[in-house]
């Protein structure tokens, strides 16, 4: 039986490719691994890398439907990024005009975390891990 070795990527469909591309690259600092326009679909596929080797795939499609509801609906609730200093990242995001919730403490792990949203209102989490 094969064993899972980790999360390879999370895929996100955006409404405005240029705006979301800038957010994930310029604001969050992800690295471009590959970028391809899929002419038959009228769609961009952008592969973005994180330092641990995991990836975010950013897709654009013509007129994608809006997210059905807030995070309590079935399906992906949020995407969490590991950071070594959640307060520093919160300050950096707020300096770019991004609203970030107050930092909270996970009652089970004692780790600090907070939430913010991407340009399409997708909930994103910053979760502090040991340095």
Backbone as XML, in Angstrom:
<?xml version="1.0"?>
<chain id="A" units="angstrom">
  <residue number="1" name="UNK">
    <atom name="N" x="0.843" y="-1.178" z="0.000"/>
    <atom name="CA" x="0.000" y="0.000" z="0.000"/>
    <atom name="C" x="0.889" y="1.243" z="0.000"/>
  </residue>
  <residue number="2" name="UNK">
    <atom name="N" x="0.584" y="2.178" z="-0.872"/>
    <atom name="CA" x="1.357" y="3.416" z="-0.955"/>
    <atom name="C" x="1.021" y="4.312" z="0.226"/>
  </residue>
  <residue number="3" name="UNK">
    <atom name="N" x="2.003" y="5.067" z="0.678"/>
    <atom name="CA" x="1.801" y="5.998" z="1.783"/>
    <atom name="C" x="1.924" y="7.424" z="1.280"/>
  </residue>
  <residue number="4" name="UNK">
    <atom name="N" x="1.058" y="8.270" z="1.768"/>
    <atom name="CA" x="1.125" y="9.681" z="1.401"/>
    <atom name="C" x="2.410" y="10.270" z="1.962"/>
  </residue>
  <residue number="5" name="UNK">
    <atom name="N" x="3.074" y="11.117" z="1.178"/>
    <atom name="CA" x="4.344" y="11.709" z="1.592"/>
    <atom name="C" x="4.241" y="13.189" z="1.880"/>
  </residue>
  <residue number="6" name="UNK">
    <atom name="N" x="3.113" y="13.799" z="1.636"/>
    <atom name="CA" x="2.964" y="15.223" z="1.881"/>
    <atom name="C" x="1.971" y="15.810" z="0.904"/>
  </residue>
  <residue number="7" name="UNK">
    <atom name="N" x="1.719" y="17.083" z="1.079"/>
    <atom name="CA" x="0.827" y="17.794" z="0.163"/>
    <atom name="C" x="1.667" y="18.353" z="-0.979"/>
  </residue>
  <residue number="8" name="UNK">
    <atom name="N" x="1.337" y="17.979" z="-2.205"/>
    <atom name="CA" x="2.078" y="18.469" z="-3.359"/>
    <atom name="C" x="1.630" y="19.867" z="-3.749"/>
  </residue>
  <residue number="9" name="UNK">
    <atom name="N" x="0.315" y="20.066" z="-3.908"/>
    <atom name="CA" x="-0.172" y="21.393" z="-4.303"/>
    <atom name="C" x="-1.629" y="21.584" z="-3.912"/>
  </residue>
  <residue number="10" name="UNK">
    <atom name="N" x="-2.011" y="22.826" z="-3.883"/>
    <atom name="CA" x="-3.413" y="23.220" z="-3.750"/>
    <atom name="C" x="-3.732" y="24.040" z="-4.989"/>
  </residue>
  <residue number="11" name="UNK">
    <atom name="N" x="-4.909" y="23.858" z="-5.559"/>
    <atom name="CA" x="-5.293" y="24.562" z="-6.781"/>
    <atom name="C" x="-6.338" y="25.624" z="-6.465"/>
  </residue>
  <residue number="12" name="UNK">
    <atom name="N" x="-6.157" y="26.801" z="-7.043"/>
    <atom name="CA" x="-7.056" y="27.928" z="-6.829"/>
    <atom name="C" x="-7.504" y="28.452" z="-8.190"/>
  </residue>
  <residue number="13" name="UNK">
    <atom name="N" x="-8.803" y="28.693" z="-8.340"/>
    <atom name="CA" x="-9.330" y="29.338" z="-9.547"/>
    <atom name="C" x="-9.637" y="30.781" z="-9.184"/>
  </residue>
  <residue number="14" name="UNK">
    <atom name="N" x="-9.077" y="31.709" z="-9.944"/>
    <atom name="CA" x="-9.245" y="33.131" z="-9.639"/>
    <atom name="C" x="-10.170" y="33.799" z="-10.658"/>
  </residue>
  <residue number="15" name="UNK">
    <atom name="N" x="-10.653" y="34.983" z="-10.292"/>
    <atom name="CA" x="-11.523" y="35.721" z="-11.208"/>
    <atom name="C" x="-10.741" y="36.717" z="-12.057"/>
  </residue>
  <residue number="16" name="UNK">
    <atom name="N" x="-9.617" y="37.214" z="-11.544"/>
    <atom name="CA" x="-8.791" y="38.194" z="-12.244"/>
    <atom name="C" x="-7.351" y="37.700" z="-12.166"/>
  </residue>
  <residue number="17" name="UNK">
    <atom name="N" x="-6.878" y="37.099" z="-13.248"/>
    <atom name="CA" x="-5.568" y="36.446" z="-13.248"/>
    <atom name="C" x="-4.445" y="37.404" z="-12.873"/>
  </residue>
  <residue number="18" name="UNK">
    <atom name="N" x="-4.392" y="38.577" z="-13.474"/>
    <atom name="CA" x="-3.292" y="39.505" z="-13.207"/>
    <atom name="C" x="-3.277" y="39.943" z="-11.744"/>
  </residue>
  <residue number="19" name="UNK">
    <atom name="N" x="-4.451" y="40.229" z="-11.197"/>
    <atom name="CA" x="-4.539" y="40.661" z="-9.799"/>
    <atom name="C" x="-4.105" y="39.532" z="-8.855"/>
  </residue>
  <residue number="20" name="UNK">
    <atom name="N" x="-4.586" y="38.321" z="-9.090"/>
    <atom name="CA" x="-4.224" y="37.196" z="-8.229"/>
    <atom name="C" x="-2.768" y="36.793" z="-8.410"/>
  </residue>
  <residue number="21" name="UNK">
    <atom name="N" x="-2.274" y="36.864" z="-9.635"/>
    <atom name="CA" x="-0.857" y="36.560" z="-9.895"/>
    <atom name="C" x="0.021" y="37.500" z="-9.073"/>
  </residue>
  <residue number="22" name="UNK">
    <atom name="N" x="-0.276" y="38.784" z="-9.104"/>
    <atom name="CA" x="0.500" y="39.763" z="-8.337"/>
    <atom name="C" x="0.393" y="39.495" z="-6.834"/>
  </residue>
  <residue number="23" name="UNK">
    <atom name="N" x="-0.801" y="39.149" z="-6.363"/>
    <atom name="CA" x="-1.003" y="38.886" z="-4.935"/>
    <atom name="C" x="-0.130" y="37.725" z="-4.469"/>
  </residue>
  <residue number="24" name="UNK">
    <atom name="N" x="-0.177" y="36.606" z="-5.166"/>
    <atom name="CA" x="0.554" y="35.420" z="-4.723"/>
    <atom name="C" x="2.067" y="35.552" z="-4.920"/>
  </residue>
  <residue number="25" name="UNK">
    <atom name="N" x="2.498" y="36.308" z="-5.921"/>
    <atom name="CA" x="3.934" y="36.485" z="-6.155"/>
    <atom name="C" x="4.475" y="37.667" z="-5.352"/>
  </residue>
  <residue number="26" name="UNK">
    <atom name="N" x="3.903" y="38.857" z="-5.561"/>
    <atom name="CA" x="4.450" y="40.066" z="-4.951"/>
    <atom name="C" x="4.111" y="40.200" z="-3.473"/>
  </residue>
  <residue number="27" name="UNK">
    <atom name="N" x="2.889" y="39.843" z="-3.091"/>
    <atom name="CA" x="2.476" y="40.018" z="-1.701"/>
    <atom name="C" x="2.906" y="38.848" z="-0.826"/>
  </residue>
  <residue number="28" name="UNK">
    <atom name="N" x="2.642" y="37.611" z="-1.290"/>
    <atom name="CA" x="2.989" y="36.453" z="-0.468"/>
    <atom name="C" x="4.384" y="35.908" z="-0.741"/>
  </residue>
  <residue number="29" name="UNK">
    <atom name="N" x="4.987" y="36.277" z="-1.850"/>
    <atom name="CA" x="6.363" y="35.873" z="-2.128"/>
    <atom name="C" x="6.544" y="34.480" z="-2.680"/>
  </residue>
  <residue number="30" name="UNK">
    <atom name="N" x="5.515" y="33.888" z="-3.284"/>
    <atom name="CA" x="5.682" y="32.581" z="-3.895"/>
    <atom name="C" x="6.513" y="32.711" z="-5.165"/>
  </residue>
  <residue number="31" name="UNK">
    <atom name="N" x="7.189" y="31.645" z="-5.547"/>
    <atom name="CA" x="8.093" y="31.632" z="-6.690"/>
    <atom name="C" x="7.422" y="31.018" z="-7.908"/>
  </residue>
  <residue number="32" name="UNK">
    <atom name="N" x="7.575" y="31.654" z="-9.067"/>
    <atom name="CA" x="7.012" y="31.106" z="-10.304"/>
    <atom name="C" x="7.846" y="29.895" z="-10.732"/>
  </residue>
  <residue number="33" name="UNK">
    <atom name="N" x="7.167" y="28.755" z="-10.878"/>
    <atom name="CA" x="7.819" y="27.539" z="-11.364"/>
    <atom name="C" x="7.529" y="27.329" z="-12.839"/>
  </residue>
  <residue number="34" name="UNK">
    <atom name="N" x="6.306" y="27.625" z="-13.252"/>
    <atom name="CA" x="5.898" y="27.497" z="-14.657"/>
    <atom name="C" x="4.638" y="28.328" z="-14.859"/>
  </residue>
  <residue number="35" name="UNK">
    <atom name="N" x="4.503" y="28.858" z="-16.076"/>
    <atom name="CA" x="3.319" y="29.645" z="-16.414"/>
    <atom name="C" x="2.948" y="29.326" z="-17.850"/>
  </residue>
  <residue number="36" name="UNK">
    <atom name="N" x="1.716" y="28.865" z="-18.030"/>
    <atom name="CA" x="1.284" y="28.449" z="-19.362"/>
    <atom name="C" x="-0.121" y="28.940" z="-19.651"/>
  </residue>
  <residue number="37" name="UNK">
    <atom name="N" x="-0.304" y="29.436" z="-20.884"/>
    <atom name="CA" x="-1.645" y="29.791" z="-21.341"/>
    <atom name="C" x="-2.192" y="28.607" z="-22.110"/>
  </residue>
  <residue number="38" name="UNK">
    <atom name="N" x="-3.338" y="28.110" z="-21.702"/>
    <atom name="CA" x="-3.977" y="26.965" z="-22.347"/>
    <atom name="C" x="-5.053" y="27.515" z="-23.278"/>
  </residue>
  <residue number="39" name="UNK">
    <atom name="N" x="-4.647" y="27.747" z="-24.522"/>
    <atom name="CA" x="-5.503" y="28.428" z="-25.494"/>
    <atom name="C" x="-6.850" y="27.743" z="-25.694"/>
  </residue>
  <residue number="40" name="UNK">
    <atom name="N" x="-6.854" y="26.410" z="-25.706"/>
    <atom name="CA" x="-8.106" y="25.682" z="-25.930"/>
    <atom name="C" x="-9.138" y="25.932" z="-24.830"/>
  </residue>
  <residue number="41" name="UNK">
    <atom name="N" x="-8.672" y="26.354" z="-23.654"/>
    <atom name="CA" x="-9.573" y="26.637" z="-22.529"/>
    <atom name="C" x="-9.687" y="28.126" z="-22.233"/>
  </residue>
  <residue number="42" name="UNK">
    <atom name="N" x="-8.882" y="28.933" z="-22.901"/>
    <atom name="CA" x="-8.838" y="30.357" z="-22.586"/>
    <atom name="C" x="-8.408" y="30.560" z="-21.142"/>
  </residue>
  <residue number="43" name="UNK">
    <atom name="N" x="-7.432" y="29.762" z="-20.700"/>
    <atom name="CA" x="-7.098" y="29.665" z="-19.280"/>
    <atom name="C" x="-5.596" y="29.708" z="-19.039"/>
  </residue>
  <residue number="44" name="UNK">
    <atom name="N" x="-5.210" y="30.450" z="-18.006"/>
    <atom name="CA" x="-3.831" y="30.441" z="-17.535"/>
    <atom name="C" x="-3.682" y="29.386" z="-16.449"/>
  </residue>
  <residue number="45" name="UNK">
    <atom name="N" x="-2.516" y="28.744" z="-16.397"/>
    <atom name="CA" x="-2.133" y="27.853" z="-15.294"/>
    <atom name="C" x="-0.759" y="28.312" z="-14.832"/>
  </residue>
  <residue number="46" name="UNK">
    <atom name="N" x="-0.708" y="28.761" z="-13.591"/>
    <atom name="CA" x="0.526" y="29.268" z="-12.998"/>
    <atom name="C" x="0.907" y="28.366" z="-11.840"/>
  </residue>
  <residue number="47" name="UNK">
    <atom name="N" x="2.077" y="27.746" z="-11.911"/>
    <atom name="CA" x="2.584" y="26.900" z="-10.832"/>
    <atom name="C" x="3.509" y="27.744" z="-9.971"/>
  </residue>
  <residue number="48" name="UNK">
    <atom name="N" x="3.172" y="27.839" z="-8.686"/>
    <atom name="CA" x="3.926" y="28.654" z="-7.735"/>
    <atom name="C" x="4.509" y="27.764" z="-6.654"/>
  </residue>
  <residue number="49" name="UNK">
    <atom name="N" x="5.754" y="28.040" z="-6.279"/>
    <atom name="CA" x="6.432" y="27.208" z="-5.291"/>
    <atom name="C" x="6.628" y="27.893" z="-3.958"/>
  </residue>
  <residue number="50" name="UNK">
    <atom name="N" x="6.622" y="27.078" z="-2.919"/>
    <atom name="CA" x="6.943" y="27.508" z="-1.557"/>
    <atom name="C" x="8.287" y="26.895" z="-1.176"/>
  </residue>
  <residue number="51" name="UNK">
    <atom name="N" x="8.961" y="27.453" z="-0.172"/>
    <atom name="CA" x="10.293" y="26.960" z="0.192"/>
    <atom name="C" x="10.362" y="25.479" z="0.554"/>
  </residue>
  <residue number="52" name="UNK">
    <atom name="N" x="9.278" y="24.884" z="1.055"/>
    <atom name="CA" x="9.313" y="23.469" z="1.443"/>
    <atom name="C" x="9.071" y="22.523" z="0.268"/>
  </residue>
  <residue number="53" name="UNK">
    <atom name="N" x="8.880" y="23.077" z="-0.931"/>
    <atom name="CA" x="8.649" y="22.256" z="-2.113"/>
    <atom name="C" x="7.182" y="22.108" z="-2.473"/>
  </residue>
  <residue number="54" name="UNK">
    <atom name="N" x="6.270" y="22.487" z="-1.599"/>
    <atom name="CA" x="4.854" y="22.419" z="-1.941"/>
    <atom name="C" x="4.517" y="23.534" z="-2.928"/>
  </residue>
  <residue number="55" name="UNK">
    <atom name="N" x="3.371" y="23.403" z="-3.569"/>
    <atom name="CA" x="3.023" y="24.339" z="-4.631"/>
    <atom name="C" x="1.573" y="24.795" z="-4.543"/>
  </residue>
  <residue number="56" name="UNK">
    <atom name="N" x="1.321" y="25.941" z="-5.155"/>
    <atom name="CA" x="-0.023" y="26.446" z="-5.381"/>
    <atom name="C" x="-0.183" y="26.561" z="-6.892"/>
  </residue>
  <residue number="57" name="UNK">
    <atom name="N" x="-1.250" y="25.973" z="-7.420"/>
    <atom name="CA" x="-1.577" y="26.128" z="-8.835"/>
    <atom name="C" x="-2.651" y="27.197" z="-8.930"/>
  </residue>
  <residue number="58" name="UNK">
    <atom name="N" x="-2.391" y="28.231" z="-9.698"/>
    <atom name="CA" x="-3.356" y="29.305" z="-9.890"/>
    <atom name="C" x="-3.914" y="29.180" z="-11.301"/>
  </residue>
  <residue number="59" name="UNK">
    <atom name="N" x="-5.229" y="29.049" z="-11.394"/>
    <atom name="CA" x="-5.904" y="28.904" z="-12.676"/>
    <atom name="C" x="-6.804" y="30.097" z="-12.929"/>
  </residue>
  <residue number="60" name="UNK">
    <atom name="N" x="-6.950" y="30.454" z="-14.200"/>
    <atom name="CA" x="-7.971" y="31.410" z="-14.620"/>
    <atom name="C" x="-8.868" y="30.686" z="-15.613"/>
  </residue>
  <residue number="61" name="UNK">
    <atom name="N" x="-10.148" y="30.977" z="-15.551"/>
    <atom name="CA" x="-11.102" y="30.448" z="-16.517"/>
    <atom name="C" x="-12.046" y="31.586" z="-16.876"/>
  </residue>
  <residue number="62" name="UNK">
    <atom name="N" x="-12.594" y="31.596" z="-18.085"/>
    <atom name="CA" x="-13.571" y="32.627" z="-18.427"/>
    <atom name="C" x="-14.816" y="32.493" z="-17.546"/>
  </residue>
  <residue number="63" name="UNK">
    <atom name="N" x="-15.188" y="33.548" z="-16.861"/>
    <atom name="CA" x="-16.415" y="33.615" z="-16.055"/>
    <atom name="C" x="-16.606" y="32.460" z="-15.067"/>
  </residue>
  <residue number="64" name="UNK">
    <atom name="N" x="-15.653" y="32.236" z="-14.160"/>
    <atom name="CA" x="-15.860" y="31.161" z="-13.181"/>
    <atom name="C" x="-16.961" y="31.546" z="-12.200"/>
  </residue>
  <residue number="65" name="UNK">
    <atom name="N" x="-17.754" y="30.582" z="-11.736"/>
    <atom name="CA" x="-18.802" y="30.908" z="-10.763"/>
    <atom name="C" x="-18.188" y="31.321" z="-9.431"/>
  </residue>
  <residue number="66" name="UNK">
    <atom name="N" x="-18.913" y="32.130" z="-8.676"/>
    <atom name="CA" x="-18.444" y="32.569" z="-7.366"/>
    <atom name="C" x="-18.458" y="31.404" z="-6.388"/>
  </residue>
  <residue number="67" name="UNK">
    <atom name="N" x="-17.667" y="31.525" z="-5.328"/>
    <atom name="CA" x="-17.664" y="30.542" z="-4.249"/>
    <atom name="C" x="-19.078" y="30.475" z="-3.680"/>
  </residue>
  <residue number="68" name="UNK">
    <atom name="N" x="-19.571" y="29.277" z="-3.452"/>
    <atom name="CA" x="-20.965" y="29.080" z="-3.047"/>
    <atom name="C" x="-21.306" y="29.726" z="-1.707"/>
  </residue>
  <residue number="69" name="UNK">
    <atom name="N" x="-20.421" y="29.633" z="-0.736"/>
    <atom name="CA" x="-20.707" y="30.204" z="0.574"/>
    <atom name="C" x="-19.413" y="30.348" z="1.362"/>
  </residue>
  <residue number="70" name="UNK">
    <atom name="N" x="-19.541" y="30.789" z="2.557"/>
    <atom name="CA" x="-18.399" y="30.962" z="3.451"/>
    <atom name="C" x="-17.780" y="29.624" z="3.817"/>
  </residue>
  <residue number="71" name="UNK">
    <atom name="N" x="-16.733" y="29.630" z="4.609"/>
    <atom name="CA" x="-15.961" y="28.411" z="4.869"/>
    <atom name="C" x="-16.703" y="27.242" z="5.493"/>
  </residue>
  <residue number="72" name="UNK">
    <atom name="N" x="-17.895" y="27.436" z="6.021"/>
    <atom name="CA" x="-18.564" y="26.319" z="6.670"/>
    <atom name="C" x="-19.287" y="25.394" z="5.692"/>
  </residue>
  <residue number="73" name="UNK">
    <atom name="N" x="-19.240" y="25.695" z="4.399"/>
    <atom name="CA" x="-19.827" y="24.801" z="3.398"/>
    <atom name="C" x="-18.895" y="23.606" z="3.187"/>
  </residue>
  <residue number="74" name="UNK">
    <atom name="N" x="-19.421" y="22.524" z="2.617"/>
    <atom name="CA" x="-18.577" y="21.375" z="2.307"/>
    <atom name="C" x="-17.496" y="21.777" z="1.327"/>
  </residue>
  <residue number="75" name="UNK">
    <atom name="N" x="-16.375" y="21.095" z="1.364"/>
    <atom name="CA" x="-15.275" y="21.370" z="0.458"/>
    <atom name="C" x="-14.118" y="22.040" z="1.193"/>
  </residue>
  <residue number="76" name="UNK">
    <atom name="N" x="-13.207" y="22.595" z="0.449"/>
    <atom name="CA" x="-12.031" y="23.233" z="1.031"/>
    <atom name="C" x="-12.451" y="24.393" z="1.919"/>
  </residue>
  <residue number="77" name="UNK">
    <atom name="N" x="-12.036" y="24.373" z="3.157"/>
    <atom name="CA" x="-12.394" y="25.434" z="4.102"/>
    <atom name="C" x="-11.451" y="26.613" z="3.985"/>
  </residue>
  <residue number="78" name="UNK">
    <atom name="N" x="-10.156" y="26.353" z="3.980"/>
    <atom name="CA" x="-9.161" y="27.408" z="3.811"/>
    <atom name="C" x="-7.831" y="26.773" z="3.441"/>
  </residue>
  <residue number="79" name="UNK">
    <atom name="N" x="-6.895" y="27.613" z="3.050"/>
    <atom name="CA" x="-5.536" y="27.193" z="2.716"/>
    <atom name="C" x="-4.620" y="27.820" z="3.749"/>
  </residue>
  <residue number="80" name="UNK">
    <atom name="N" x="-3.810" y="27.015" z="4.420"/>
    <atom name="CA" x="-2.939" y="27.512" z="5.485"/>
    <atom name="C" x="-1.476" y="27.472" z="5.050"/>
  </residue>
  <residue number="81" name="UNK">
    <atom name="N" x="-0.776" y="28.570" z="5.301"/>
    <atom name="CA" x="0.654" y="28.662" z="5.022"/>
    <atom name="C" x="1.425" y="28.644" z="6.335"/>
  </residue>
  <residue number="82" name="UNK">
    <atom name="N" x="2.473" y="27.847" z="6.414"/>
    <atom name="CA" x="3.341" y="27.812" z="7.585"/>
    <atom name="C" x="4.269" y="29.021" z="7.542"/>
  </residue>
  <residue number="83" name="UNK">
    <atom name="N" x="4.397" y="29.709" z="8.671"/>
    <atom name="CA" x="5.308" y="30.850" z="8.796"/>
    <atom name="C" x="6.070" y="30.711" z="10.109"/>
  </residue>
  <residue number="84" name="UNK">
    <atom name="N" x="7.247" y="31.333" z="10.188"/>
    <atom name="CA" x="7.995" y="31.276" z="11.431"/>
    <atom name="C" x="7.641" y="32.409" z="12.380"/>
  </residue>
  <residue number="85" name="UNK">
    <atom name="N" x="7.035" y="33.485" z="11.860"/>
    <atom name="CA" x="6.645" y="34.610" z="12.719"/>
    <atom name="C" x="5.340" y="35.196" z="12.196"/>
  </residue>
  <residue number="86" name="UNK">
    <atom name="N" x="4.227" y="34.773" z="12.792"/>
    <atom name="CA" x="2.917" y="35.198" z="12.312"/>
    <atom name="C" x="2.715" y="36.704" z="12.493"/>
  </residue>
  <residue number="87" name="UNK">
    <atom name="N" x="3.249" y="37.273" z="13.571"/>
    <atom name="CA" x="3.088" y="38.715" z="13.803"/>
    <atom name="C" x="3.812" y="39.525" z="12.731"/>
  </residue>
  <residue number="88" name="UNK">
    <atom name="N" x="4.990" y="39.087" z="12.333"/>
    <atom name="CA" x="5.734" y="39.780" z="11.282"/>
    <atom name="C" x="4.980" y="39.728" z="9.955"/>
  </residue>
  <residue number="89" name="UNK">
    <atom name="N" x="4.449" y="38.560" z="9.609"/>
    <atom name="CA" x="3.692" y="38.439" z="8.356"/>
    <atom name="C" x="2.421" y="39.272" z="8.404"/>
  </residue>
  <residue number="90" name="UNK">
    <atom name="N" x="1.775" y="39.321" z="9.537"/>
    <atom name="CA" x="0.567" y="40.139" z="9.695"/>
    <atom name="C" x="0.908" y="41.603" z="9.437"/>
  </residue>
  <residue number="91" name="UNK">
    <atom name="N" x="1.995" y="42.068" z="10.000"/>
    <atom name="CA" x="2.434" y="43.456" z="9.802"/>
    <atom name="C" x="2.746" y="43.725" z="8.335"/>
  </residue>
  <residue number="92" name="UNK">
    <atom name="N" x="3.436" y="42.799" z="7.689"/>
    <atom name="CA" x="3.790" y="42.959" z="6.271"/>
    <atom name="C" x="2.550" y="43.025" z="5.376"/>
  </residue>
  <residue number="93" name="UNK">
    <atom name="N" x="1.576" y="42.166" z="5.641"/>
    <atom name="CA" x="0.349" y="42.170" z="4.850"/>
    <atom name="C" x="-0.440" y="43.455" z="5.077"/>
  </residue>
  <residue number="94" name="UNK">
    <atom name="N" x="-0.564" y="43.869" z="6.317"/>
    <atom name="CA" x="-1.303" y="45.091" z="6.625"/>
    <atom name="C" x="-0.639" y="46.315" z="6.004"/>
  </residue>
  <residue number="95" name="UNK">
    <atom name="N" x="0.685" y="46.311" z="5.902"/>
    <atom name="CA" x="1.400" y="47.415" z="5.254"/>
    <atom name="C" x="1.054" y="47.493" z="3.769"/>
  </residue>
  <residue number="96" name="UNK">
    <atom name="N" x="0.586" y="46.397" z="3.196"/>
    <atom name="CA" x="0.172" y="46.359" z="1.785"/>
    <atom name="C" x="-1.331" y="46.573" z="1.643"/>
  </residue>
  <residue number="97" name="UNK">
    <atom name="N" x="-1.989" y="46.960" z="2.738"/>
    <atom name="CA" x="-3.413" y="47.250" z="2.689"/>
    <atom name="C" x="-4.317" y="46.045" z="2.804"/>
  </residue>
  <residue number="98" name="UNK">
    <atom name="N" x="-3.788" y="44.920" z="3.250"/>
    <atom name="CA" x="-4.578" y="43.700" z="3.372"/>
    <atom name="C" x="-5.098" y="43.583" z="4.801"/>
  </residue>
  <residue number="99" name="UNK">
    <atom name="N" x="-6.400" y="43.393" z="4.934"/>
    <atom name="CA" x="-7.006" y="43.216" z="6.252"/>
    <atom name="C" x="-6.646" y="41.834" z="6.792"/>
  </residue>
  <residue number="100" name="UNK">
    <atom name="N" x="-6.137" y="41.809" z="8.010"/>
    <atom name="CA" x="-5.743" y="40.562" z="8.658"/>
    <atom name="C" x="-6.432" y="40.508" z="10.022"/>
  </residue>
  <residue number="101" name="UNK">
    <atom name="N" x="-7.005" y="39.363" z="10.335"/>
    <atom name="CA" x="-7.672" y="39.204" z="11.625"/>
    <atom name="C" x="-6.653" y="39.262" z="12.768"/>
  </residue>
  <residue number="102" name="UNK">
    <atom name="N" x="-7.148" y="39.430" z="13.970"/>
    <atom name="CA" x="-6.282" y="39.392" z="15.148"/>
    <atom name="C" x="-5.635" y="38.023" z="15.256"/>
  </residue>
  <residue number="103" name="UNK">
    <atom name="N" x="-4.439" y="37.994" z="15.808"/>
    <atom name="CA" x="-3.731" y="36.733" z="16.015"/>
    <atom name="C" x="-4.403" y="35.984" z="17.169"/>
  </residue>
  <residue number="104" name="UNK">
    <atom name="N" x="-4.618" y="34.688" z="16.937"/>
    <atom name="CA" x="-5.219" y="33.828" z="17.955"/>
    <atom name="C" x="-4.245" y="32.705" z="18.317"/>
  </residue>
  <residue number="105" name="UNK">
    <atom name="N" x="-4.561" y="31.992" z="19.367"/>
    <atom name="CA" x="-3.756" y="30.848" z="19.793"/>
    <atom name="C" x="-4.585" y="29.579" z="19.598"/>
  </residue>
  <residue number="106" name="UNK">
    <atom name="N" x="-4.000" y="28.592" z="18.908"/>
    <atom name="CA" x="-4.667" y="27.309" z="18.733"/>
    <atom name="C" x="-4.730" y="26.634" z="20.103"/>
  </residue>
  <residue number="107" name="UNK">
    <atom name="N" x="-5.932" y="26.358" z="20.602"/>
    <atom name="CA" x="-6.040" y="25.806" z="21.955"/>
    <atom name="C" x="-5.468" y="24.392" z="22.099"/>
  </residue>
  <residue number="108" name="UNK">
    <atom name="N" x="-5.262" y="23.704" z="20.994"/>
    <atom name="CA" x="-4.755" y="22.334" z="21.063"/>
    <atom name="C" x="-3.241" y="22.261" z="20.905"/>
  </residue>
  <residue number="109" name="UNK">
    <atom name="N" x="-2.674" y="23.173" z="20.114"/>
    <atom name="CA" x="-1.229" y="23.115" z="19.874"/>
    <atom name="C" x="-0.467" y="24.247" z="20.559"/>
  </residue>
  <residue number="110" name="UNK">
    <atom name="N" x="-1.182" y="25.318" z="20.920"/>
    <atom name="CA" x="-0.527" y="26.480" z="21.507"/>
    <atom name="C" x="0.139" y="27.372" z="20.468"/>
  </residue>
  <residue number="111" name="UNK">
    <atom name="N" x="-0.027" y="27.055" z="19.183"/>
    <atom name="CA" x="0.587" y="27.843" z="18.107"/>
    <atom name="C" x="-0.274" y="29.057" z="17.754"/>
  </residue>
  <residue number="112" name="UNK">
    <atom name="N" x="0.385" y="30.108" z="17.310"/>
    <atom name="CA" x="-0.317" y="31.323" z="16.897"/>
    <atom name="C" x="-0.747" y="31.211" z="15.439"/>
  </residue>
  <residue number="113" name="UNK">
    <atom name="N" x="-1.904" y="31.818" z="15.118"/>
    <atom name="CA" x="-2.393" y="31.805" z="13.740"/>
    <atom name="C" x="-3.305" y="32.996" z="13.514"/>
  </residue>
  <residue number="114" name="UNK">
    <atom name="N" x="-3.532" y="33.297" z="12.238"/>
    <atom name="CA" x="-4.466" y="34.342" z="11.852"/>
    <atom name="C" x="-4.977" y="34.053" z="10.445"/>
  </residue>
  <residue number="115" name="UNK">
    <atom name="N" x="-6.026" y="34.780" z="10.059"/>
    <atom name="CA" x="-6.620" y="34.624" z="8.735"/>
    <atom name="C" x="-6.650" y="35.947" z="7.987"/>
  </residue>
  <residue number="116" name="UNK">
    <atom name="N" x="-6.593" y="35.849" z="6.664"/>
    <atom name="CA" x="-6.784" y="36.979" z="5.754"/>
    <atom name="C" x="-7.393" y="36.401" z="4.486"/>
  </residue>
  <residue number="117" name="UNK">
    <atom name="N" x="-7.639" y="37.229" z="3.493"/>
    <atom name="CA" x="-8.308" y="36.757" z="2.274"/>
    <atom name="C" x="-7.519" y="37.152" z="1.031"/>
  </residue>
  <residue number="118" name="UNK">
    <atom name="N" x="-7.611" y="36.304" z="0.019"/>
    <atom name="CA" x="-6.961" y="36.624" z="-1.250"/>
    <atom name="C" x="-7.891" y="37.533" z="-2.059"/>
  </residue>
  <residue number="119" name="UNK">
    <atom name="N" x="-7.495" y="37.968" z="-3.256"/>
    <atom name="CA" x="-8.332" y="38.890" z="-4.039"/>
    <atom name="C" x="-9.725" y="38.360" z="-4.383"/>
  </residue>
  <residue number="120" name="UNK">
    <atom name="N" x="-9.918" y="37.035" z="-4.348"/>
    <atom name="CA" x="-11.230" y="36.458" z="-4.628"/>
    <atom name="C" x="-11.963" y="36.053" z="-3.353"/>
  </residue>
  <residue number="121" name="UNK">
    <atom name="N" x="-11.514" y="36.561" z="-2.219"/>
    <atom name="CA" x="-12.154" y="36.316" z="-0.928"/>
    <atom name="C" x="-11.927" y="34.901" z="-0.416"/>
  </residue>
  <residue number="122" name="UNK">
    <atom name="N" x="-10.933" y="34.178" z="-0.954"/>
    <atom name="CA" x="-10.591" y="32.858" z="-0.463"/>
    <atom name="C" x="-9.910" y="33.015" z="0.892"/>
  </residue>
  <residue number="123" name="UNK">
    <atom name="N" x="-10.396" y="32.312" z="1.919"/>
    <atom name="CA" x="-9.762" y="32.434" z="3.225"/>
    <atom name="C" x="-8.389" y="31.764" z="3.246"/>
  </residue>
  <residue number="124" name="UNK">
    <atom name="N" x="-7.392" y="32.514" z="3.677"/>
    <atom name="CA" x="-6.027" y="32.027" z="3.807"/>
    <atom name="C" x="-5.604" y="32.165" z="5.262"/>
  </residue>
  <residue number="125" name="UNK">
    <atom name="N" x="-4.826" y="31.215" z="5.727"/>
    <atom name="CA" x="-4.365" y="31.219" z="7.114"/>
    <atom name="C" x="-2.851" y="31.285" z="7.160"/>
  </residue>
  <residue number="126" name="UNK">
    <atom name="N" x="-2.339" y="31.981" z="8.153"/>
    <atom name="CA" x="-0.921" y="31.958" z="8.491"/>
    <atom name="C" x="-0.819" y="31.198" z="9.800"/>
  </residue>
  <residue number="127" name="UNK">
    <atom name="N" x="-0.039" y="30.128" z="9.817"/>
    <atom name="CA" x="0.083" y="29.282" z="10.990"/>
    <atom name="C" x="1.548" y="29.223" z="11.402"/>
  </residue>
  <residue number="128" name="UNK">
    <atom name="N" x="1.831" y="29.665" z="12.607"/>
    <atom name="CA" x="3.221" y="29.757" z="13.061"/>
    <atom name="C" x="3.750" y="28.382" z="13.474"/>
  </residue>
  <residue number="129" name="UNK">
    <atom name="N" x="4.896" y="28.028" z="12.898"/>
    <atom name="CA" x="5.571" y="26.763" z="13.232"/>
    <atom name="C" x="6.917" y="27.094" z="13.845"/>
  </residue>
  <residue number="130" name="UNK">
    <atom name="N" x="7.511" y="26.139" z="14.514"/>
    <atom name="CA" x="8.802" y="26.363" z="15.178"/>
    <atom name="C" x="9.839" y="26.857" z="14.189"/>
  </residue>
  <residue number="131" name="UNK">
    <atom name="N" x="10.629" y="27.795" z="14.618"/>
    <atom name="CA" x="11.657" y="28.385" z="13.753"/>
    <atom name="C" x="12.789" y="27.437" z="13.509"/>
  </residue>
</chain>
